[in-house]
């Protein structure tokens, strides 16, 4: 049976790209879509930034036809601001609106937004209802198991948010207190999926970084799909590798050096197209190490890539990398 969010058909077992601040921008989303991501989200966007027309927040609304289906993710602590931000985000033409109730970082959670709402379920429900009522689009939510080990309340969250109209729920298998440390616990996610009162799709998130984990956890935890975040940074091939295994039972070989270079170059091009030459080149610097992770004696090339300021020279260095390592990695 296909997994659906409202009228959006995501296929039998969708792979979702997580919304990651300073990562999940249109250039990064492009290479992930090319490699098989079924549903993607924008970086999370401040509701206060949107209603104040802040340039950084407004720029994050940029979406493109090739990305569909795509959701715009918003966060905030003020219910009226979230209502207004929902209206603004809906006008940008996404396929759905997602609410972030999972971000653990201090400048979000300690200001009453993100995972902070896990400490006040009544307020979370009220905010979610306001968002649902402010858009014609399906509304989804991303959250965590709870604030800490003593308040793992995601069971209540799932039922109550479904009651006010959300169409899917993604659960990161950690508490806010854990941040990104320790191992994600998916057992509670499975319990929610088994709850006979839950009818919406439940997606699991946290620590999926290999084909083997995706395959094993799909069976063990019975989720409707998997959201992948950090493992896709510099390795968008993880989507195609997981899909290939699900379809054939075969493990694909990893990307060749030519594929690494090609994807990196495409990412660079898209970054420059979207952000302009100077900013596009500068912000791409954070990705080079990830694209070529594990390649021996790469330091010299990395130092060049993170200091060069012209697309032409960077392209030349990428060609050098391909020529140098193609034979070695064949």
C-alpha positions as CSV (number, residue, x, y, z in Angstrom):
1,X,0.0,0.0,0.0
2,X,1.3,3.4,-0.9
3,X,2.0,5.9,2.0
4,X,0.0,9.0,1.7
5,X,0.1,12.4,3.4
6,X,-3.2,13.9,2.5
7,X,-3.4,13.4,-1.3
8,X,0.4,13.1,-1.7
9,X,1.4,9.6,-2.8
10,X,4.9,8.8,-1.6
11,X,5.1,5.2,-2.7
12,X,5.4,2.0,-0.7
13,X,8.2,3.0,1.7
14,X,9.4,6.6,1.3
15,X,12.8,7.9,2.2
16,X,12.7,11.5,3.5
17,X,15.5,14.0,3.7
18,X,15.6,15.7,7.1
19,X,15.4,19.5,7.4
20,X,18.8,20.5,8.6
21,X,19.8,24.1,9.3
22,X,22.6,25.4,7.0
23,X,22.5,22.1,5.0
24,X,19.1,21.4,3.5
25,X,19.1,24.3,1.1
26,X,18.0,24.0,-2.6
27,X,21.5,23.1,-3.9
28,X,21.8,20.2,-1.4
29,X,18.2,19.2,-1.9
30,X,18.8,19.0,-5.7
31,X,21.6,16.3,-5.4
32,X,19.5,14.3,-2.9
33,X,16.5,14.4,-5.1
34,X,18.6,13.2,-8.0
35,X,19.7,10.3,-5.9
36,X,16.2,9.2,-4.9
37,X,14.9,11.2,-1.9
38,X,11.1,10.9,-2.0
39,X,10.1,13.8,0.3
40,X,12.2,16.8,1.3
41,X,11.8,19.8,3.6
42,X,13.3,23.3,3.6
43,X,15.6,24.3,6.4
44,X,13.5,25.2,9.4
45,X,12.2,28.8,9.2
46,X,11.5,31.1,12.1
47,X,7.9,32.2,12.2
48,X,9.0,35.6,13.7
49,X,11.5,36.0,10.8
50,X,8.8,35.3,8.3
51,X,6.2,37.7,9.6
52,X,8.9,40.4,9.9
53,X,10.0,39.8,6.3
54,X,13.6,39.0,7.4
55,X,15.7,38.3,4.3
56,X,17.2,35.1,5.6
57,X,13.8,33.6,6.5
58,X,12.2,34.7,3.3
59,X,15.0,33.2,1.2
60,X,14.4,29.8,2.8
61,X,10.9,29.8,1.2
62,X,12.5,29.2,-2.2
63,X,11.3,25.9,-3.7
64,X,11.5,24.5,-7.2
65,X,9.3,22.2,-9.3
66,X,11.9,19.4,-9.5
67,X,11.9,19.2,-5.7
68,X,8.2,18.1,-5.3
69,X,6.8,16.9,-3.1
70,X,8.4,19.3,-0.7
71,X,7.4,20.7,2.7
72,X,8.2,24.1,4.3
73,X,9.1,23.6,7.9
74,X,8.4,26.4,10.4
75,X,9.1,26.9,14.1
76,X,8.2,29.4,16.8
77,X,7.0,30.0,20.3
78,X,4.1,32.4,19.7
79,X,0.8,30.9,18.4
80,X,-0.3,33.9,16.6
81,X,3.0,34.3,14.9
82,X,2.9,30.6,13.8
83,X,-0.6,31.2,12.4
84,X,0.6,34.2,10.3
85,X,3.8,32.4,9.2
86,X,1.7,29.4,8.0
87,X,-0.3,31.7,5.8
88,X,2.9,33.2,4.3
89,X,4.6,29.8,3.9
90,X,1.5,28.4,2.2
91,X,1.6,31.1,-0.4
92,X,5.1,30.0,-1.4
93,X,3.5,26.9,-3.0
94,X,4.8,23.9,-1.0
95,X,3.0,20.6,-0.9
96,X,2.8,20.6,2.9
97,X,3.6,22.5,6.0
98,X,5.7,20.9,8.7
99,X,6.1,22.1,12.3
100,X,9.4,21.7,14.1
101,X,8.8,20.4,17.7
102,X,12.2,18.6,17.8
103,X,15.0,21.1,17.5
104,X,17.2,20.8,20.6
105,X,19.6,23.7,20.2
106,X,19.6,26.4,22.9
107,X,18.7,29.4,20.9
108,X,15.5,27.6,19.8
109,X,14.5,25.3,22.6
110,X,15.3,27.8,25.4
111,X,13.1,30.4,23.7
112,X,10.0,28.3,23.9
113,X,10.2,26.8,20.4
114,X,11.3,23.5,18.9
115,X,11.6,20.7,21.4
116,X,10.6,23.1,24.2
117,X,7.0,22.5,23.4
118,X,7.4,18.9,24.6
119,X,7.3,20.4,28.1
120,X,3.8,21.8,27.4
121,X,1.6,19.4,25.4
122,X,-1.5,21.6,25.8
123,X,0.3,24.5,24.2
124,X,1.7,22.3,21.5
125,X,-1.8,21.1,20.6
126,X,-3.1,24.6,20.6
127,X,-0.3,25.7,18.3
128,X,-0.8,22.8,16.0
129,X,-4.5,23.4,15.7
130,X,-3.8,27.1,14.8
131,X,-1.4,25.9,12.0
132,X,-3.8,23.3,10.6
133,X,-6.7,25.9,10.6
134,X,-4.5,28.5,8.8
135,X,-3.7,26.4,5.6
136,X,-5.3,24.3,3.0
137,X,-2.2,22.1,2.8
138,X,-1.5,19.0,4.8
139,X,0.3,19.7,8.1
140,X,2.9,17.3,9.4
141,X,5.1,17.4,12.6
142,X,8.6,16.4,13.5
143,X,9.4,15.9,17.2
144,X,11.4,13.8,19.7
145,X,10.6,11.2,22.3
146,X,10.3,13.8,25.0
147,X,12.2,16.6,26.8
148,X,14.3,14.1,28.9
149,X,14.2,10.5,30.2
150,X,11.6,11.5,32.8
151,X,9.2,13.1,30.3
152,X,9.0,10.7,27.3
153,X,5.5,11.8,26.3
154,X,5.5,11.2,22.6
155,X,2.7,8.7,23.0
156,X,0.4,11.5,24.1
157,X,1.8,13.8,21.5
158,X,1.0,11.4,18.7
159,X,-2.6,10.9,19.6
160,X,-3.4,14.5,20.4
161,X,-1.8,16.0,17.4
162,X,-3.6,13.4,15.2
163,X,-6.9,14.6,16.8
164,X,-6.3,18.2,15.7
165,X,-5.5,17.2,12.1
166,X,-1.9,16.5,11.4
167,X,-1.4,14.1,8.5
168,X,1.9,12.5,9.4
169,X,4.4,12.4,12.3
170,X,8.2,12.0,12.2
171,X,9.8,11.0,15.4
172,X,13.5,11.4,16.2
173,X,14.4,8.6,18.6
174,X,16.1,10.8,21.2
175,X,15.0,13.2,23.9
176,X,15.9,16.8,23.8
177,X,18.3,16.2,26.7
178,X,20.3,13.7,24.6
179,X,20.8,16.3,21.8
180,X,22.5,14.1,19.2
181,X,24.5,11.9,21.6
182,X,24.0,8.3,22.5
183,X,22.0,5.9,20.3
184,X,18.5,6.7,19.0
185,X,15.8,4.5,20.5
186,X,13.2,3.5,18.0
187,X,11.3,1.1,20.2
188,X,8.8,3.9,21.3
189,X,8.4,4.8,17.6
190,X,7.3,1.2,17.0
191,X,4.9,1.3,19.9
192,X,3.2,4.4,18.4
193,X,3.0,2.7,15.0
194,X,1.3,-0.3,16.7
195,X,-1.2,1.9,18.6
196,X,-4.6,1.1,17.0
197,X,-5.7,4.7,17.5
198,X,-2.9,6.0,15.2
199,X,-4.0,6.1,11.6
200,X,-1.4,8.7,10.1
201,X,2.0,7.6,8.7
202,X,4.7,7.4,11.3
203,X,8.3,8.0,10.1
204,X,11.4,7.1,12.1
205,X,14.5,9.3,12.3
206,X,17.9,9.0,14.0
207,X,21.1,7.1,13.2
208,X,20.1,5.6,9.9
209,X,23.5,5.7,8.1
210,X,23.6,2.5,6.1
211,X,21.6,0.2,3.8
212,X,21.7,-2.5,6.5
213,X,20.2,-0.3,9.2
214,X,17.5,0.9,6.9
215,X,16.5,-2.6,5.9
216,X,16.7,-4.0,9.4
217,X,14.9,-1.1,11.1
218,X,12.2,-1.1,8.5
219,X,11.3,-4.6,9.6
220,X,12.1,-4.3,13.3
221,X,10.3,-1.0,14.0
222,X,7.5,-1.3,11.5
223,X,7.6,2.4,10.4
224,X,6.0,3.8,7.3
225,X,9.2,5.4,6.1
226,X,12.6,6.6,7.2
227,X,13.9,10.1,7.5
228,X,17.7,10.5,6.8
229,X,19.7,13.5,8.0
230,X,23.4,13.6,8.7
231,X,24.2,10.5,6.8
232,X,23.2,12.2,3.6
233,X,25.6,15.1,4.0
234,X,28.3,14.5,1.4
235,X,26.7,11.2,0.6
236,X,23.4,11.7,-1.2
237,X,23.9,8.2,-2.7
238,X,22.5,6.7,0.5
239,X,19.0,7.2,-0.9
240,X,19.7,5.3,-4.1
241,X,21.6,2.5,-2.3
242,X,18.7,1.9,0.2
243,X,16.1,1.9,-2.6
244,X,18.2,-0.4,-4.8
245,X,18.4,-2.9,-1.9
246,X,14.7,-2.7,-1.2
247,X,13.9,-3.3,-4.8
248,X,16.5,-6.0,-5.6
249,X,18.0,-7.3,-2.4
250,X,21.5,-6.4,-3.8
251,X,24.0,-4.0,-2.2
252,X,25.1,-1.4,-4.7
253,X,28.8,-0.6,-4.8
254,X,29.7,2.9,-3.4
255,X,30.0,5.9,-5.7
256,X,33.0,6.1,-8.0
257,X,35.4,9.0,-7.8
258,X,33.8,10.3,-11.0
259,X,30.4,10.2,-9.3
260,X,31.7,12.0,-6.3
261,X,33.3,14.7,-8.4
262,X,30.2,15.0,-10.6
263,X,27.8,15.4,-7.6
264,X,30.1,17.8,-5.9
265,X,30.4,19.9,-9.1
266,X,26.6,19.9,-9.6
267,X,26.2,21.0,-5.9
268,X,28.6,23.8,-6.5
269,X,26.8,24.9,-9.7
270,X,23.4,25.0,-7.9
271,X,24.9,26.8,-5.0
272,X,26.3,29.6,-7.2
273,X,23.0,29.8,-9.2
274,X,21.0,30.2,-6.0
275,X,23.2,32.3,-3.8
276,X,25.4,34.1,-6.3
277,X,29.1,33.5,-7.0
278,X,30.7,34.8,-3.8
279,X,28.3,33.4,-1.3
280,X,27.7,30.2,-3.3
281,X,31.4,29.4,-3.4
282,X,32.0,30.3,0.3
283,X,29.1,28.2,1.6
284,X,30.0,25.2,-0.5
285,X,33.3,24.9,1.4
286,X,31.6,23.1,4.3
287,X,30.7,20.2,1.9
288,X,34.0,19.2,0.3
289,X,35.4,17.1,3.1
290,X,32.1,15.1,3.2
291,X,32.1,14.5,-0.5
292,X,35.6,13.0,-0.4
293,X,35.6,11.5,3.0
294,X,37.8,8.4,3.3
295,X,40.0,9.3,0.2
296,X,43.7,8.9,1.2
297,X,46.1,11.9,1.2
298,X,43.3,14.3,0.4
299,X,44.4,17.2,2.6
300,X,46.2,19.1,-0.1
301,X,43.2,19.1,-2.4
302,X,40.9,20.0,0.5
303,X,43.0,23.0,1.4
304,X,42.8,24.2,-2.2
305,X,39.0,23.8,-2.4
306,X,38.3,25.7,0.8
307,X,40.5,28.7,-0.2
308,X,39.8,29.1,-3.9
309,X,37.4,31.9,-4.9
310,X,36.7,31.2,-8.5
311,X,34.4,28.5,-10.0
312,X,36.9,28.0,-12.8
313,X,39.8,27.1,-10.5
314,X,37.6,24.9,-8.3
315,X,36.4,23.1,-11.4
316,X,40.1,22.5,-12.3
317,X,40.9,21.1,-8.9
318,X,37.9,18.8,-9.1
319,X,39.2,17.5,-12.4
320,X,42.6,17.0,-10.8
321,X,41.0,14.9,-8.1
322,X,39.2,12.8,-10.6
323,X,42.4,12.2,-12.6
324,X,44.5,11.5,-9.5
325,X,42.1,9.0,-7.8
326,X,40.2,7.4,-10.7
327,X,42.6,4.6,-11.2
328,X,43.3,4.1,-7.5
329,X,39.5,3.7,-6.7
330,X,38.5,1.7,-9.7
